[in-house]
C-alpha cells in the first residue's frame, strides 16, 4: 500500500488491516479507485507468490471490492467510525486504540476521537452496518 501510495496520487484518509480483509478510505487523485486497488492487489500477489511456494495457488482476493462515494460529513464520520471500530467488532482488541494496524491514533483529538472511544460499547454510528 505504501509503495502504491508513493507512486500514485491519492490521499489515505483512514485504514484498518485485519488478518483476512482490510478497509480503506482514500481520496483518489489522477488514478481512479479501481486503478489504485488493481495496483495494490498486483503488488501483493507478486510478493505473496515469491515468499509462499505452493503446489496449488488459490486467489487471495475476492473478485470485486465494495466502494462508496462519501456524500457528506455525516457519511464520512460513519465510515471512519466503522473502519476504526472494526478490530473490536472482530475480537482482535477491546479498544480501537490498541490495534496497531489502524489509522485510529492519527484521528485522536483535537476534533477526532478520544482514547477511550469504542471501548466497552459499540458506537451507535456503526450499529447494523455491514461493509464486509
N, C-alpha and C positions, 0 to 999 in steps of 0.2 A: 504494500500500500504506500509506503514511504517513497519507494522508487518511482512508482507511477505518479505520485504527487509531485515529485521533483521534476518530472518531465512533462507533465500535463497540467494545464491551468485549471485548478479547481480549489475551492476553499473547504477544508474539513471543519464542519460545524460541531458534530458530535459523533461518537462511535462507541461500540462495545463489541469485544471479540470473545466469544464463548467457544467451547470445545467443538461444537457441531454447527455453529452458524454465527453470523455477525450482523450487526445493524449499523448503518452508516447514515448520517445526514450530511450531505455535501451540497455545495453550491457550484454547479459545473461552470466552467469557463468556455473556451473555444470548442472543446470536445463535449458531446452530449453524454448523458448518464450511461447510455449503452456502451459507448466507446470507452469510458472510464472503467466500467465493470469488465468489459472484454479484456482490457489490458491487465487488470489485476488477476483475473482468472487464468489467463495465459501464463503470466509470470509464475504464479503459484504452482500451476500444474507442471510446468517445466522443472521447477525446483523439486517438487514432490517426486517426480519420476526419477530424477537423478539420485535423490537420497533414499528412496524406498524402492528397492528392486522387488518386483512381484512377478509371478508367472502369469497371473491374470490381472488386468487393470480395469477397475470399475471407475466410473466418473465420480469425482469428488464434489461435483457441482450439480445442483438441480438445473433443469433445462432453462428455466425462466427465473427472473427475480422480480420482486414486487417493488414498484416505485410509486411515488406520490408527489404531487406538486404541493408545496406548502402554500396555503391560501391566505393566512393572516397570522397575526401574532399569537392568538389563542391556539391555532393549529400547530404553530412552531413549538410552543410550550408543551403541548400534549405529546408531540413526538419526542421532544427532549426528555420528558418525564418517562415515557415508555422505554426509550433506549437506556437511560440511566438506572431504571428500576429492574431491568431485565436480569442481571445477575442474581438479584434477590428472588425474583419470580422463579428462576430455575434452580434455586437452592445452592448456589455457589458461595454466597456470603449472607450475612444477616443485615448488613448495611451497605448501601451503594459505595460509600467512601472506601470500603475495604477491598474493593475489586480493582486489581491492578490494570487490567486491560480495558480501560474505560476512560472517557473524557470527563467523567464526573468532577474530578478535582479542578479541572480548568474552568468549571462553571460555578464554583463556590462564590459566596458573597464577595463584593457587593453586587446586588442586583440579580444574583442567581440563587443557588441552593445554599442551605446551611448544612453543616457537617452531619447532623442527625436526620436529614430529610430521608424518608423512605425506610427508616429504622423502626421496626416493630409494627408497621402499618402499611397497607397498600394505598398509595395515593389515589384519591378519588379520580384524578385525571386519567388513570390507566385502568380503572375498573372496566371489565367487559370489553377490553380491546385485545384483539388477536392479530398481530402483524407478523406472525412467524411464517 
